[in-house]
Amino acid sequence: MYVQTLLKPDGRPLTLYSRYPIPEGIAAVSPSNEPVQANPHFRWHPLRGEWVAYASHRQGRTFMPPPEYNPLAATINPKFPTELPPGDYDVAVFDNRFPSLTLQAKNAPASIVETLPAKGICEVVVFTQDPLASLGALELSHLELLLEVWADRTSVIGSNPEIQYVLPFENRGVEVGVTLHHPHGQIYAYPFVPPVPARMLECQSVYYQKNSSGLLQDLIQKEIADKQRIIYLDEEAIAFVPACARYPYEVWIAPIAPAATFIDLTEKQRQSLAKALKTVTLKYDGLWHRPFPYLMAWFQGPTDGKPHPEAHLHAQFYPPYRSSDRLKYLAGTELAAGMFANDALPEEKAKELQAVSIEFRF
């Protein structure tokens, strides 16, 4: 992996990653030379016992720009700079211009509930310079690089003592609220472990203390033995529709042997995870016969400097579903009660994905 770190005119860092040497002389660009002035804050939700972030400046973020102006494409006309410079590189990472969290946050406004500056980091990860590509369309070596990028960002961001958890994710499709169609994801880094991964880590910790083995590790072995819901499997990685899926077409991707974070992956695990990731995303598109909408989130161990043998890096895909067009939108029982109701059996949806024929180009 080749890395080059630059500074944008507005003061934000830009990091370029590539499978090949990156030419010297690339100059960072930005749509604006003005420094980011965001100052988000947290408010405590006393009934749920969790923080809520407030970032009203995001009302002015770029929303569904016309095709002729793609802020995530490489700059063509220097008079109208985008977020990325021209040049030979594969992946680019930069701080979001409209962050929900920032390490520069300060002086949270007073309220009747507790408030804090919303300290954290929000990065944009541009997967490729090709605006028409997708994860499934990328070469395996490019996907392996992306896994290395997530590891590097976890290491760099997680080394900050103010950061406790690093969450890479991708929103794909207007059905899940995407406003920029260029293939990209984001990384949110929090000053605490957020509620969902905190609950999962709690369950994993209790199980590990009782069984001296990982919860997801043992669940994977049960899925392998059951054989019904597997979408991809080799010696190092697996993709499957979990028996406990909350969404139709929900898929999990994980290394078979536990790795707490991206940093802990072996080269063979990265290679296999890239194959699993490509397989799943190609099957999604093949099932849908057009770009398939989803939220992909990667869960890993906290970055608190402590060992987390209970943690098991994995991705969870949440495709939306509705009975009329197979897209699910959360309703009363999910949003209000937090109890999911799935009107499709995981085994049925696994069979649909298994039946999708894909052309696997390396």
VENQUI-V720318 format. One record per pair of residues at least 6 apart in sequence whose C-alpha atoms are under 6 Angstrom apart, sorted by the first residue. I is the first residue (numbers start at 1). J is the second residue. D is the distance in whole Angstrom. If there is no record, write none. Layout:
<<I J D> <I J D>>
//
This chain:
<<1 18 6> <1 19 5> <2 17 6> <2 18 5> <2 21 6> <3 16 6> <3 17 5> <4 15 6> <4 16 5> <5 14 6> <5 15 4> <6 13 6> <6 14 5> <7 13 5> <7 14 6> <8 28 5> <8 29 5> <9 33 5> <10 33 4> <10 34 5> <10 35 5> <13 94 6> <14 93 6> <14 94 5> <15 92 6> <15 93 5> <16 91 6> <16 92 5> <17 90 6> <17 91 5> <18 89 5> <18 90 5> <28 85 6> <29 83 6> <29 85 6> <30 81 6> <30 82 6> <30 83 5> <31 81 5> <31 82 5> <39 105 5> <40 54 6> <40 55 5> <40 118 5> <41 53 6> <41 54 5> <41 108 6> <41 116 6> <41 117 4> <41 118 4> <42 51 6> <42 52 5> <42 53 4> <42 115 5> <42 116 5> <42 117 6> <42 118 5> <43 51 6> <43 52 5> <43 114 6> <43 115 4> <44 50 6> <44 51 5> <44 113 6> <44 114 5> <45 51 6> <55 100 5> <58 98 5> <63 179 5> <64 179 5> <64 180 6> <71 82 5> <71 83 6> <72 83 6> <74 84 5> <74 85 5> <74 86 5> <75 81 5> <75 82 5> <75 85 5> <75 86 6> <90 128 5> <91 126 6> <91 127 5> <91 128 5> <92 125 6> <92 126 5> <93 124 6> <93 125 5> <94 123 5> <94 124 5> <95 122 6> <95 123 4> <96 122 6> <96 123 5> <96 124 6> <99 122 6> <101 118 5> <101 119 5> <101 120 5> <101 121 5> <102 119 5> <102 120 5> <102 121 5> <103 119 5> <103 120 5> <105 117 5> <105 118 6> <105 119 6> <106 117 5> <108 116 5> <108 117 5> <120 189 5> <120 190 5> <120 191 6> <121 188 6> <121 189 5> <122 187 6> <122 188 5> <123 186 6> <123 187 5> <124 186 5> <125 184 5> <125 185 5> <125 186 5> <126 184 4> <127 183 6> <127 184 5> <131 182 5> <134 183 6> <136 278 5> <136 281 5> <136 282 5> <139 362 6> <140 274 6> <140 362 6> <143 274 5> <144 270 6> <144 271 6> <144 274 6> <151 262 5> <151 263 5> <158 303 5> <162 191 6> <163 190 6> <163 191 4> <164 190 6> <164 191 5> <164 192 5> <164 302 6> <164 303 5> <164 304 5> <165 189 6> <165 190 5> <165 193 5> <165 302 5> <165 303 6> <166 189 4> <167 187 6> <167 188 5> <168 186 6> <168 187 4> <168 298 6> <169 185 6> <169 186 6> <169 296 5> <169 297 4> <170 185 4> <170 295 6> <170 296 5> <171 295 5> <172 293 5> <172 294 5> <173 293 5> <204 215 5> <204 310 5> <205 310 5> <207 215 6> <208 214 5> <208 310 6> <214 310 5> <229 240 5> <229 241 5> <229 347 6> <229 350 5> <230 240 4> <231 239 5> <231 240 5> <231 354 6> <232 238 5> <232 239 5> <232 276 6> <236 255 6> <236 256 5> <236 269 5> <236 272 6> <237 254 6> <237 255 4> <237 256 5> <237 272 5> <237 273 6> <238 253 6> <238 254 6> <239 252 6> <239 253 4> <240 251 5> <240 252 6> <241 250 6> <241 251 4> <241 350 6> <243 346 6> <246 340 6> <246 342 6> <248 344 6> <249 349 6> <250 317 5> <250 318 5> <251 316 6> <251 317 5> <252 315 5> <252 316 5> <253 314 6> <253 315 5> <254 314 4> <258 312 5> <259 265 6> <259 312 5> <259 313 6> <260 300 6> <260 301 5> <260 311 5> <260 312 5> <260 313 5> <261 300 5> <261 301 6> <261 313 5> <283 356 6> <284 292 6> <285 291 5> <285 292 5> <293 319 6> <294 318 5> <294 319 4> <295 317 6> <295 318 5> <296 316 6> <296 317 4> <297 315 5> <297 316 5> <298 314 6> <298 315 4> <299 313 6> <299 314 6> <300 313 4> <301 311 5> <320 327 4> <320 328 4> <320 329 6> <321 327 2> <321 328 2> <321 329 6> <322 328 4> <333 339 6> <334 340 5>>
//
